[in-house]
Every structure is written in C-alpha cells, then in structure tokens.
C-alpha cells in the first residue's frame, strides 16, 4: 500500500460515520486490501480479523449506495410517474438513514504490517493465481451468483497481492470493473426481491437488474480471455511502481 492504511482509515472514519458515500466506499476498499496484506505478511490473526470487521461493517451501506443510482436509472426508464419515483426514492433514503444509524466503525485499527519479502510475495501471488483459475465459473449452464462472487473475490485478492510489488495490468482492472457491475446488478436483484420499499416496482427492477447483469458478465468474459493468457504465463517483475485506486472498481 502506498500510504499508511491506519492513517488513511483515521482520516476516512469520521467522514464515513457522517454518511459520506465516497468515504464509506474507500473504507471498505482500504480494509479489504489491508486484510490481504496482513495475511500475506504473516500478521497475527487478530489484525486480519480487525480489518475484516471494518470491511463487513461498511458493506451493507455501501451496497445501498450503489443500488440507489441503479434504482433511479431503472425507474426512469419505466412508465412510472414522477410521484411513484419520488415515493420509492424517499423510502430508499429512509432505509439509508437507518443503516447509517447502525454503522459502527472501530476507533482504532492495527498497525500496518511490514512489507513481505520478495519470496513470500511470490508464493502468495502464485497461490492467488491458482485460486483465481480454480474459481472461474463454467461458461455453459446455469451459474449460481455465489460462484461469480467467489471468482470476483479471488481476483480482488490477486490484485491486492500484485499491488504490493507490481502494477496491475489494465486488462485485470477492466475485468474487475465488469464483475463489479455484475455484482451491483446482483445486489439490486436481491434487494428488489426482499425490500418492501421496492415492492411496487419489483418485477421491473428485477428485469432491469437481470439485463444489466447479463451485459456485465458478457463483458467480463471478453476481458477474462486476456487476463487468463497473462495468468498462465505470468512473470511479474519486482518493480517499485504502485497502482492507484482510480480507474477500477473495488465494490
């Protein structure tokens, strides 16, 4: 990580607790990467669990914020009146207030672990590569959403390990973006079937979410062809370049 995770968390925490959507997103991303780095570096389990708790605490509110814009887009494309759209938006906003009230982020997080040595990093990277390849969903047949989610998590772990010593290729970032879009659509589909606030437009929102998910997954397969070729013949250099969070989704 290019800067102290602990220092970054301290700066973001107050903003996140105040409801800032970008800060909530960055807290979750920061915690996920810190959790991976702690694991690779051999940090105590309590440190990894502390970052995991931060990530999980921010997850539901982050998912709500992502789906908010998707719901607005879907309703705008439907023959729904302005009053109906406003009613759904108001109910969804009330849900966010409730989630924010429940948001609990610890005041302190572990010290940043030491950067792993090159050999330890290489072993971790190879293990992450194998996990990615083992979790690729089948191209044919009905695939459960959990399989796509597990594949995406494996790819994000791989990127987090790679980021320690090398620059993530654009093909990997594009793949993660597509899978992030697919996951957002899946989240909307799940909420549309579950949340009373969305009940009046459940069928339409579900249809829109399924269409968005289908398009995103098709894009993911296109990007995966390039990423897979690189994974099967990967020889990452031990460079000092760092990747930034811009240009890729870590949702």
N, C-alpha and C positions, 0 to 999 in steps of 0.2 A: 504494500500500500504506500502511496507516495506521501502521505501525511499521517500523523498520529490518529488512529481510529478513536482513541479515548478523547483526544482534544476535539475532534470533529463532532463526536457524539454530544459532548458537553455544549457545543455551540448550537446544535440542532435540537436538543431535547426541549428547551423552553418554547421554541417555535412550534414543534410538533404538538406539545401539550396545549398550546394556544389554538391549535386547529389548522395550522398551515399545511396545505396538502403536499406541497413540494418537500417540505421538511419531513413529513411522515414517510414519504416515498424514499427519501435519502437515508433516513434512519434505518429502514428495513434493508435497503441495499447495503449500507455500511455494516450492519450486523451480520448479514449473510456472508459477506466477504471476510470479516474478522473471524467468524466462526470457522471458515475453511482454513484460513491462515493459522489459527490456533491449533487446528487438528494436524496440519502438515508440519508445524513447528514442534509438535510434541508437547504443547502446553497442557497443564492439568485439566482434567475433565470439568472441574468446576468453572474454569474460564470459558470453555466451549459452551457449557450449558447456560452460562450467564448471557452470552451473545445470542444463543438460541432463544432464550426467553424474551430478549429485546425484539428479535425478529418476529416472533409469534405475536407479541403484544401489538405490533403495528400492522399486522397483516389484514385484519378484518376491516379496519378503517381505510387502509389503502385500497382494498378491493372495492369498497363502497365508492370511493372517489373515482376509480377507473370506470366503474359501471355507470356512474352518474352521466357522464358525457355520452356513453353509448345509448343509454335510455333516451336522452334528449334527441339524439340523431334518429333513433328508430321511430320515436313518436312523431317527429317532424315529417317523416316520410309516409306516415299513415293518414287516413282521413279522420284524424282526431281533432276535435275542436280545440281552440286555444284554452278554453276553460278546462277541458279534460287534461290537457298537457300541464296546465298550471297546477291542477289538483294533484297529479302524480308527482310533479316536481316538489310541491310543498310537503307531501307525505315523505318523500325521499330525503328532503332536507331535515325533517324532524328525526328521521332514523339516524342521520349523521350526528345530530346533537346528542342523541342517546349514546351512540358509540363513543363519541369524544368524551362524554362524561365518565365512561367506563375505562378509558385509556389510562394505563398505568405503566410508566417507564421508570426504571430504577435510576436513582440519583448518581450512582457510581457504577462503572463497568471496569473490567480487568485492564491491567497494564498491557500495552501492545507486546506480543511475543517477539522474540528475536527472529530475524530473517533466517530461514532454513539454509543450510549449506547446499551447494550445487547437487551433490549426490542424493541427498534426501529429497530435494526438489524434483530431481529427475525421476526418482522412484515414484513419488506421489503423482507426477504428471503421467507417467505410464499407467499407473493404476486408474487414474481418472479417465484416460483414453479408453481403457478396456471397459470401464463402466458405461461410458457413452455408447460404445459399439454393442454392448450386451443389452442395452435398453431401447434400441431402435424399434419402434412399433412395426408390425408387418404391413406391407403395402396393400395387401388384399384382405378382404373380410372386415367385419365389424370390430373396431378397436375401442376399448374402454377409455374413458377420459383419463383415468388414473395412469394408464400406460404412457400417454402423451405427457402428462405432468411429470412422471418419473424420468422420462427422457430429457425433458427440459431442465429438471433439477440437476441431472448428471452433466449436461452441457454447461450449466452455470458454474458447477463446481470445477469443471475442467478449465473454464475461462479464468476463474479466481486463482487457480494454481498457476496457470500460464502467466497471468498478470504479474506474478511475483518477480519474474526474470525476463520476460519476453513480451512482445506486443501482440495482442490478439489480432488475427487477420480479419479483414473486412467481411470475408465470407462467413466467418463464425458470428460476427456481430449481426449480420443480415439474417442468419438463421435464428438467432436468439430473438431478434425483433419479430420475425414471423411467428415463432412459437409463443412469444408474449402476446401478440394479437389474438392468437388462437385461444390462449388461456383466458384472456379478458372476455372473449365471447363465451367461453365455457362458464365463467363466473356469472355472466349475465343470464345465461340459460338456467343455471342452478337457482339464482335469486328470483327469476321470473316465475319459477315453479313453486317457490317456497314463500316469498314475501307477500303478505296481504296487500301492501301498498301498490303492488304491481298487478294485482288480480284483474282489474278491469281490462287490461291490455295484455294479458298473459300469453294468449295464442300468437298475437302479432309480434310481441317481443321475443318469444321463443323461436319463431320462424326467422326473424332478423338475426338472432344470435347464431342459429344453425348455419345460415348463409354466410355470415362473417367468418365463422369457424372453418367452414369448408374452403373458403378462399385463402385464408391464412395457412391452413395445413397444406394446400396445394403449393403455395409459395415456399413453405418450409422444405418440401421435398426437393424443389428446384435448388435451393441453397445447400441442402444436405449433400447433394451429389458432389459439390465442390469441397465441402468440409470433409467428407468421408475420404476422398482421394488424399487430402493433406494428412489426415489422421493415420492412414495406412502407410504413409511414407513420411512420417514427421521426424525432423531432426532440428528441434528448436535450438537457436543459438542462446548462449548465456550472455545476453546483452543487458544493457542498463536502461533501455527505453521503457517508458511507462505508458500505459493506456489511461485515457481519461474516461469519465462516465458519459461523455457526450456521444451521441450517435448510436446509442444502443439502449435497449430496454432491459431492466432487471426486475421487472414486475414479477 
